[in-house]
């Protein structure tokens, strides 16, 4: 009898201890928030949207902003925890970046939110409190990791790959155990951030695979039910993505979700995104998602530090920079992932809470950026990142892409994350005027449009009359090669016509915008890619250019030519531009051929991203009857990383005596 009593007593004590432990953890039951409605926002319903579809928000910088006095409010104007506001409006995941040690030896933060594990725990507890899961995003760096830089943490510098693998595993496991002890509901863990062929200082895939596998192993041990994600950027580079997926498989990396950044300004079309992610999902049996995206609701800056996105025609702008345009953009991305992408599980918005530091001047904000880390980088980061943070440290460059205004009040587009589930209909009306772009020869006739497209709040378009203001044609013709922003009014709204004045050019499709057959590409090497590409950020002018890439040594060799017809006799000049890299030994030149013989040529070189080089053949004579061909010859040995380049703006102009 005594034995039975002892067993019962032990069981009771054990059950009591379990109950007490459970009581210490934040409650994780589903919270039912009030129904979201809007009298202002048009949102078309996204059909077939799973209840567990990830509606995520990266909100890593919030604690640093709050330390500087920033306050957030709900739609009723009440000061409220911003994570509660996000949850009430449809967000079910909070993403937080985690840096190993974003501080100098004196404890000064590098900025960008000073996002160490302590910051992640604070955010994770608040997210869990409001029924949201945490997506823990390990950069495995002491500061920003992205396609341009994947720097090793200070403490791991000089380690062998075996020691670094062990350190990464131990660090990941320790951080996850801290999150678990704090009761944070971790739903997904990202092992690396935008790891486009590099991670934690490593650039060889077998080493990257080792590190990713070490991080994944730690996740499986601490949070066995959490998803493991790997993250890449630039889906417009299709062959790169396919190679990443292959290398992950070849390296036997244990992961669940292939995550892609997708910024509409830079990363190509949604059709390309869905096609590419679907192919990866189907071939490798993985879930896929968009892990970073954003869109501007205004072109204006609010924190006295310039924005990455604004007006000016330099990026792809498929939606107006308005509150409705921001909502329409997010609705289309959600629909694409949910309904047009195989195994698409969610969309995460990047830093939709990163607003102004709260100061009334640059100097006041600068003090907050330095003290609290609420800008993208502080001056203290220069010791770790001298070539970027050391030169350009400062504030937030994405405050015009947040879902809160500069005073911390939510804007109507935040509601899109909830409204897509049922839709929301309001009166159809104009929202903004679509930008117009014109390229005009200096010796040609500049004709401004009489009508422009009004973009409606349902994202449809209607043609309406426009009146342009203060147009000085003489100044534009006499100003040489230049760009102009002509402002007008249409339907009571501001209209922009971006005009590029150029020299008279006798080539067809000189900037490759028409993707026409007048340009003939002839590869003589076994190249991977050679085609007309639509990517405004990689173009010298316009949206398109000719692109080439190949990974194998000595595989890049081709000509790109146009035969010119109906050209009168006279003297001419010819120019063409190129940028690129990883060429190794190269032979590149622009040339002019008459009756099949090269009569003039000028050499070119590849000198890195954004560094355009132009070859100019200053003068050649043409008789008006012979066969005239202009072109460019490109041959690259390749330096091992894959020779690549972009060709744009071929110019054939007359010259005086």
C-alpha positions in Angstrom: 0.0 0.0 0.0 2.9 2.4 0.9 4.5 1.7 -2.5 1.3 2.6 -4.4 1.0 5.8 -2.4 4.6 6.8 -3.1 4.1 6.3 -6.9 0.9 8.4 -6.9 2.7 11.1 -4.9 5.6 11.2 -7.3 3.2 11.4 -10.3 1.3 14.3 -8.7 4.5 16.2 -8.0 5.7 15.7 -11.6 2.4 16.8 -13.1 2.4 19.8 -10.9 5.8 20.7 -12.1 4.8 20.4 -15.7 1.8 22.6 -15.1 3.9 25.2 -13.4 6.4 25.2 -16.3 3.6 25.6 -18.8 2.2 28.5 -16.8 5.5 30.4 -17.2 5.3 30.3 -21.0 3.4 32.9 -23.0 0.0 31.5 -24.2 0.1 30.3 -27.7 -3.6 29.8 -28.4 -5.1 31.4 -31.5 -6.3 35.0 -30.8 -9.4 36.2 -32.6 -9.1 39.8 -33.6 -11.9 42.1 -34.7 -12.8 42.1 -38.4 -10.7 44.5 -40.5 -12.7 46.8 -42.7 -11.8 49.8 -44.9 -13.7 52.7 -46.4 -10.7 53.7 -48.5 -8.9 50.7 -49.8 -9.9 48.6 -52.8 -8.7 45.0 -52.4 -9.6 42.2 -54.7 -10.0 38.9 -52.8 -7.3 36.3 -53.2 -9.0 33.0 -53.8 -7.9 29.7 -52.3 -5.8 31.3 -49.6 -4.9 28.7 -46.9 -5.6 29.7 -43.3 -2.0 29.0 -42.4 -0.6 31.0 -45.3 2.3 33.0 -43.9 1.6 36.7 -43.8 4.9 37.9 -42.5 6.5 41.2 -41.4 10.2 41.7 -40.8 10.1 44.2 -37.8 13.7 43.9 -36.5 14.3 47.6 -35.9 11.4 48.4 -33.6 13.2 48.2 -30.2 15.9 50.5 -31.5 13.3 53.0 -32.6 11.4 52.8 -29.4 14.6 53.5 -27.4 14.7 56.9 -29.2 11.2 57.7 -28.3 9.3 56.5 -31.3 5.7 55.5 -30.5 3.3 53.5 -32.5 -0.5 53.7 -32.7 -3.5 51.7 -33.8 -6.1 52.8 -36.4 -8.2 54.4 -33.6 -5.2 56.6 -32.6 -4.4 54.8 -29.4 -0.7 54.3 -28.5 -0.3 50.5 -28.8 2.4 47.9 -29.1 3.2 47.8 -32.8 3.3 44.0 -32.8 -0.3 44.0 -31.6 -1.2 46.3 -34.4 0.4 44.0 -36.9 -1.4 41.0 -35.6 -4.7 42.7 -35.6 -4.3 43.5 -39.3 -3.5 40.0 -40.6 0.2 39.4 -39.8 0.8 36.0 -38.4 4.6 35.8 -38.6 7.3 38.2 -37.4 10.7 37.9 -39.0 13.8 39.1 -37.1 17.4 39.2 -38.3 20.0 37.9 -35.9 23.7 39.1 -36.0 26.4 37.5 -33.9 28.0 40.5 -32.4 26.9 43.9 -33.9 28.9 45.9 -31.3 32.4 47.3 -31.1 34.7 46.6 -28.1 33.2 49.5 -26.2 29.6 48.3 -26.6 28.7 50.8 -29.3 26.1 49.3 -31.8 26.7 49.0 -35.5 23.1 50.1 -36.2 20.4 48.5 -38.4 18.6 47.8 -35.1 21.6 46.3 -33.3 20.0 43.0 -34.0 21.6 40.5 -31.7 19.9 37.5 -30.0 18.7 39.7 -27.1 16.8 41.9 -29.6 15.4 38.7 -31.2 14.2 37.4 -27.8 12.5 40.7 -27.0 10.7 40.7 -30.4 9.9 37.0 -30.2 8.2 37.3 -26.8 6.1 40.2 -28.0 5.2 38.3 -31.2 4.2 35.2 -29.3 2.1 37.3 -26.9 -0.1 38.3 -29.8 -0.4 34.9 -31.3 2.3 35.3 -34.1 5.1 32.9 -34.8 8.7 34.0 -35.1 10.9 33.5 -38.2 14.5 33.6 -36.8 16.8 34.9 -39.6 20.5 34.1 -38.9 22.8 36.2 -41.0 25.9 34.5 -39.6 27.7 37.8 -39.7 28.1 40.7 -37.2 26.3 43.0 -39.6 24.3 43.0 -42.8 24.6 39.9 -45.0 23.3 40.2 -48.6 24.4 39.3 -52.1 27.1 42.1 -52.0 28.7 41.0 -48.7 28.8 37.9 -46.6 31.4 38.8 -43.9 32.5 36.3 -41.3 31.8 37.3 -37.6 34.8 38.8 -35.8 35.0 35.8 -33.4 35.2 33.3 -36.2 37.7 35.1 -38.4 40.6 32.8 -39.4 38.8 29.6 -38.4 39.2 26.4 -40.5 35.9 25.3 -42.1 35.7 22.5 -39.5 36.0 24.9 -36.6 33.6 27.4 -38.2 31.1 24.6 -38.8 31.3 23.6 -35.1 31.1 27.3 -34.0 28.0 27.9 -36.2 26.3 24.9 -34.9 27.0 25.8 -31.2 26.0 29.4 -31.8 22.7 28.5 -33.5 21.8 26.0 -30.9 22.5 28.4 -28.1 20.4 31.2 -29.6 17.5 28.8 -30.3 17.7 27.4 -26.7 17.5 31.0 -25.4 14.4 31.6 -27.6 12.9 28.4 -26.4 13.6 29.2 -22.7 11.9 32.6 -23.2 8.8 30.8 -24.5 9.0 32.2 -28.0 6.9 30.4 -30.6 9.5 29.7 -33.4 7.8 28.6 -36.6 10.8 28.9 -39.0 14.5 29.4 -38.9 16.5 30.8 -41.8 20.1 29.6 -42.0 21.8 32.4 -43.9 20.5 35.6 -45.5 20.5 36.1 -49.3 23.3 33.6 -49.7 23.9 34.1 -53.4 27.0 31.8 -53.6 28.5 33.1 -50.4 27.9 32.8 -46.7 29.8 33.6 -43.5 33.0 34.5 -45.5 32.9 31.3 -47.6 32.5 31.3 -51.3 32.8 27.6 -52.2 29.5 25.6 -52.3 30.8 22.5 -50.4 31.8 24.8 -47.6 28.5 26.7 -47.7 26.6 23.4 -47.6 28.6 22.3 -44.5 27.6 25.5 -42.7 24.0 25.4 -43.7 23.8 21.8 -42.6 25.3 22.7 -39.2 22.6 25.4 -38.7 19.9 23.0 -39.9 21.0 20.3 -37.5 20.7 22.8 -34.5 17.2 23.7 -35.6 16.1 20.1 -35.8 17.4 19.4 -32.3 15.9 22.4 -30.5 12.7 23.1 -32.6 11.9 19.9 -34.4 8.6 21.2 -35.6 10.0 24.4 -37.1 10.7 24.8 -40.8 14.2 25.3 -42.0 14.6 27.9 -44.7 17.5 28.9 -47.1 17.4 32.3 -48.6 18.5 33.8 -52.0 18.0 37.0 -53.9 17.7 38.1 -57.6 15.2 35.6 -59.1 15.5 37.4 -62.4 18.8 35.5 -62.8 17.1 32.2 -63.5 20.2 30.1 -64.1 21.7 31.2 -60.8 18.6 30.1 -58.9 18.6 26.7 -60.5 22.3 26.4 -59.6 21.6 27.3 -56.0 18.9 24.6 -55.8 21.2 22.0 -57.4 24.1 22.8 -55.0 21.8 22.5 -52.0 20.7 19.1 -53.2 24.2 18.0 -54.2 25.5 19.1 -50.8 22.7 17.2 -49.0 21.5 20.3 -47.1 18.6 19.4 -44.9 16.0 22.2 -45.4 12.2 22.6 -46.0 11.7 26.0 -47.6 13.5 27.7 -50.6 13.1 31.4 -49.8 13.4 34.2 -52.3 13.6 37.9 -52.0 11.4 39.7 -54.5 11.6 43.5 -54.8 9.4 44.5 -57.8 11.7 47.4 -58.6 14.6 45.2 -59.4 13.7 41.5 -59.5 11.8 41.0 -62.8 8.3 39.8 -63.3 5.9 37.9 -61.1 5.4 35.4 -63.9 9.2 34.6 -63.9 9.2 34.4 -60.1 6.3 31.9 -60.0 7.6 29.8 -62.8 11.1 29.6 -61.3 10.0 28.8 -57.7 7.5 26.3 -59.0 10.2 24.5 -61.0 12.4 24.3 -57.9 9.5 23.2 -55.7 8.6 20.4 -58.1 12.1 19.2 -58.9 13.3 19.1 -55.3 10.1 18.6 -53.3 10.4 21.8 -51.3 8.1 24.5 -50.1 8.8 28.0 -51.5 8.0 31.5 -50.4 8.9 35.2 -50.8 10.9 36.1 -47.7 11.5 39.7 -48.5 9.5 42.3 -50.4 8.3 45.9 -50.2 6.9 48.8 -52.1 6.8 52.5 -51.6 3.6 54.3 -50.6 5.1 57.7 -51.3 8.2 59.1 -53.0 8.9 61.4 -50.1 11.6 61.1 -47.5 10.7 61.6 -43.9 14.0 61.2 -41.9 16.5 63.5 -43.7 18.3 60.5 -45.1 17.7 59.6 -48.8 15.6 56.7 -49.8 16.6 53.8 -52.1 13.3 54.2 -54.0 11.8 57.5 -55.2 10.5 59.3 -58.3 12.8 59.7 -61.3 12.2 56.7 -63.6 15.3 54.8 -62.6 13.5 51.6 -61.5 10.6 49.4 -62.7 7.4 51.1 -61.4 4.4 48.8 -62.1 2.3 50.5 -59.4 2.0 54.1 -58.3 3.9 55.2 -55.2 0.6 55.6 -53.2 -1.1 53.8 -50.3 -3.3 52.1 -52.8 -0.4 51.2 -55.1 1.4 49.7 -52.2 -1.6 47.6 -51.3 -2.2 46.5 -54.9 1.4 45.4 -55.2 1.3 43.3 -52.1 -2.1 41.8 -53.2 -0.6 40.6 -56.5 2.5 39.1 -54.8 0.3 37.2 -52.3 -1.9 35.9 -55.1 1.1 34.9 -57.2 2.6 32.8 -54.4 -0.7 31.4 -53.2 -2.3 30.5 -56.5 0.4 30.5 -59.2 3.3 28.9 -57.5 3.7 25.2 -56.6 4.0 24.7 -52.8 4.0 28.5 -52.2 3.5 29.0 -48.4 3.8 32.7 -47.7 5.0 36.2 -48.2 7.1 38.3 -45.8 7.3 42.1 -46.0 10.7 43.6 -45.2 10.8 46.2 -42.3 7.3 47.6 -42.7 7.7 49.2 -39.3 11.1 51.0 -39.9 10.1 54.6 -39.8 11.9 57.9 -39.0 13.9 57.9 -35.8 11.6 60.7 -34.5 13.8 63.8 -34.7 12.8 67.1 -36.3 16.2 67.5 -38.1 19.0 65.6 -39.6 21.2 66.4 -36.6 18.7 65.2 -34.1 18.0 62.0 -36.0 21.8 61.4 -36.4 22.2 61.5 -32.6 19.4 58.8 -32.3 20.9 56.7 -35.1 24.3 56.7 -33.3 22.9 56.1 -29.8 20.2 53.6 -30.5 21.2 52.0 -33.8 17.9 53.0 -35.4 19.6 54.0 -38.7 20.8 51.5 -41.3 24.4 51.9 -40.0 26.2 53.9 -37.3 29.7 55.3 -37.6 30.8 52.5 -35.2 30.2 49.9 -38.0 33.1 51.3 -40.0 35.5 49.1 -38.1 33.7 46.0 -39.4 32.4 47.3 -42.8 34.7 50.2 -43.8 33.8 50.2 -47.5 30.0 50.6 -47.0 28.9 51.6 -43.5 32.2 53.4 -43.1 31.3 55.7 -46.0 27.6 55.9 -46.0 26.4 55.3 -42.4 23.1 57.1 -41.6 19.4 56.7 -41.3 16.6 54.6 -42.8 16.4 54.4 -46.6 13.1 52.6 -46.6 10.9 54.8 -44.4 8.7 55.5 -47.5 8.0 51.8 -47.8 6.7 51.3 -44.3 3.1 50.7 -43.3 3.3 53.5 -40.7 3.7 57.2 -41.3 6.5 59.2 -39.8 4.5 59.8 -36.6 3.9 56.1 -36.0 0.3 55.9 -37.1 -0.7 53.0 -39.4 -1.6 53.8 -43.0 -4.5 52.1 -44.7 -2.5 49.7 -46.8 -1.5 47.8 -43.7 -5.0 46.3 -43.8 -4.3 44.5 -47.1 -2.8 41.5 -45.2 -6.2 40.9 -43.7 -8.5 42.2 -46.5 -7.1 39.8 -49.2 -8.9 37.0 -47.4 -12.3 38.4 -48.2 -11.8 41.3 -50.5 -12.9 44.9 -49.9 -14.8 46.9 -52.5 -15.0 50.7 -52.7 -15.9 53.2 -55.4 -13.6 52.8 -58.4 -11.7 56.1 -58.9 -8.3 57.4 -60.1 -5.4 56.9 -57.7 -2.4 58.3 -59.6 -1.0 59.1 -63.1 1.2 56.6 -64.8 4.7 57.9 -65.6 5.5 58.5 -69.3 9.0 57.9 -70.8 10.2 59.4 -74.1 13.6 59.0 -75.8 14.1 61.8 -78.4 16.9 62.5 -80.9 18.4 65.9 -80.6 17.8 66.4 -84.3 14.3 64.8 -84.2 10.9 66.1 -83.2 9.9 66.0 -79.6 6.1 65.3 -79.3 4.7 65.2 -75.8 1.6 63.0 -75.3 -1.8 64.6 -75.2 -3.2 61.8 -73.0 -1.8 59.8 -70.1 -3.0 56.8 -68.2 -4.8 57.3 -64.9 -4.2 54.3 -62.7 -7.4 53.5 -60.9 -7.6 52.1 -57.3 -8.4 48.6 -58.7 -5.2 48.8 -60.7 -7.0 49.3 -64.1 -6.0 52.2 -66.3 -8.0 54.9 -68.1 -6.7 57.4 -70.7 -7.2 61.0 -69.7 -6.1 64.4 -71.2 -2.9 66.0 -69.8 -1.5 69.5 -69.7 2.3 69.9 -69.5 3.7 73.0 -67.8 6.8 75.2 -68.4 8.1 73.2 -71.4 11.1 74.9 -72.9 11.7 73.0 -76.2 14.6 75.3 -77.3 16.5 74.7 -74.0 16.0 70.9 -74.4 17.3 70.9 -78.0 20.2 73.1 -77.1 21.1 71.4 -73.9 22.8 68.4 -75.6 22.4 64.9 -74.3 20.4 65.2 -71.1 17.4 64.0 -69.1 14.4 66.1 -68.2 11.4 65.6 -65.9 8.5 67.4 -67.4 5.6 67.9 -65.0 2.0 68.3 -65.9 -1.6 68.0 -64.6 -4.2 65.3 -65.5 -7.4 64.9 -63.8 -6.3 67.1 -60.9 -3.2 64.9 -60.3 0.5 65.4 -61.1 1.9 63.7 -64.2 5.5 63.1 -65.0 7.1 62.7 -68.5 10.7 61.7 -68.3 12.5 62.8 -71.5 15.9 61.6 -72.6 17.4 63.8 -75.3 20.0 61.9 -77.4 22.0 62.4 -80.5 20.4 61.3 -83.8 21.0 57.6 -84.0 20.9 55.7 -87.3 20.6 52.3 -85.6 17.4 50.6 -85.0 16.6 49.5 -81.5 19.8 51.1 -80.4 19.0 50.6 -76.6 17.6 47.0 -77.1 14.2 48.2 -75.8 12.2 46.6 -78.6 14.0 43.2 -78.3 13.9 43.1 -82.1 15.6 40.9 -84.7 17.7 43.7 -86.1 20.4 42.7 -83.6 22.0 39.3 -84.4 23.9 37.5 -81.7 26.3 34.8 -82.9 27.9 32.7 -80.2 31.1 30.8 -81.1 31.7 29.5 -77.6 29.6 27.1 -75.6 27.9 29.8 -73.6 25.2 29.5 -70.9 23.3 32.7 -71.4 23.1 35.3 -74.3 19.9 37.2 -74.6 18.0 40.5 -74.5 17.3 41.1 -70.8 14.6 43.3 -69.2 16.1 44.7 -66.1 16.2 48.5 -65.6 18.9 48.5 -62.8 21.3 46.8 -65.1 20.7 49.0 -68.1 22.6 52.1 -69.2 19.3 53.7 -70.4 15.8 52.4 -70.6 14.8 49.0 -69.3 16.5 46.5 -71.5 20.0 45.5 -72.7 21.9 42.5 -74.1 23.1 40.1 -71.3 25.7 37.4 -71.4 27.0 34.9 -68.8 28.8 31.6 -68.6 30.5 29.8 -65.8 32.9 27.6 -67.7 36.4 28.8 -68.6 36.9 29.9 -72.2 33.2 29.6 -73.0 32.3 33.2 -73.6 32.8 34.2 -77.2 30.3 35.9 -79.5 29.5 38.8 -81.8 26.5 41.1 -81.7 25.8 42.9 -85.0 23.4 45.1 -86.8 23.4 45.6 -90.6 22.6 49.3 -91.4 20.5 50.2 -94.4 19.3 53.4 -96.2 22.3 55.4 -94.9 23.5 58.2 -97.1 27.2 58.7 -97.9 29.2 60.6 -95.4 31.4 60.5 -92.2 30.1 58.7 -89.2 31.0 57.7 -85.6 30.1 54.5 -83.8 29.9 53.8 -80.1 28.7 51.0 -77.8 28.9 50.4 -74.1 29.5 47.4 -71.9 29.8 46.6 -68.2 30.7 43.3 -66.6 33.1 41.3 -64.5 34.9 38.0 -63.8 36.3 38.1 -67.3 39.9 37.0 -66.7 41.8 37.5 -69.9 39.5 39.2 -72.4 39.4 40.4 -76.0 36.5 42.8 -76.5 36.2 45.5 -79.2 33.6 47.5 -81.1 33.9 47.4 -84.8 32.7 48.6 -88.2 32.6 46.3 -91.2 32.2 47.4 -94.8 31.5 44.7 -97.3 32.6 42.1 -94.7 35.9 43.7 -93.8 36.6 45.4 -90.5 37.6 49.0 -91.3 37.7 50.3 -87.7 37.7 48.9 -84.2 38.1 50.1 -80.6 38.9 48.0 -77.6 36.8 47.6 -74.4 37.2 46.1 -71.0 35.1 44.8 -68.1 35.6 46.7 -64.9 32.8 45.6 -62.5 29.2 46.1 -61.7 27.9 49.6 -62.6 31.1 50.6 -64.3 30.1 51.2 -67.9 32.9 51.4 -70.5 32.2 52.9 -73.9 34.2 52.3 -77.1 34.1 55.2 -79.6 35.2 54.9 -83.2 35.4 58.6 -83.8 35.2 58.6 -87.6 34.8 56.4 -90.6 33.8 57.1 -94.1 30.8 55.4 -95.8 30.0 55.5 -99.6 26.3 55.1 -99.2 26.0 51.8 -101.3 28.3 49.2 -99.6 27.1 46.7 -97.0 27.6 48.3 -93.6 27.6 46.3 -90.3 28.4 47.6 -86.8 28.9 45.4 -83.8 30.8 44.2 -80.8 33.1 41.2 -80.4 33.4 39.6 -76.9 35.8 36.9 -75.8 36.4 36.1 -72.1 38.6 33.5 -70.6 36.7 33.8 -67.3 38.1 34.1 -63.8 36.4 31.1 -62.3 33.2 32.8 -61.0 31.5 33.0 -64.4 32.3 35.8 -66.9 29.2 38.1 -67.3 28.3 41.4 -68.8 25.7 43.8 -70.2 25.8 45.6 -73.5 23.7 48.7 -74.1 23.3 51.9 -76.1 24.8 51.4 -79.5 25.1 54.8 -81.3 25.7 55.5 -84.9 25.8 59.3 -85.5 27.0 61.5 -88.4 30.0 63.8 -87.8 30.8 67.1 -89.4 33.7 68.0 -91.6 
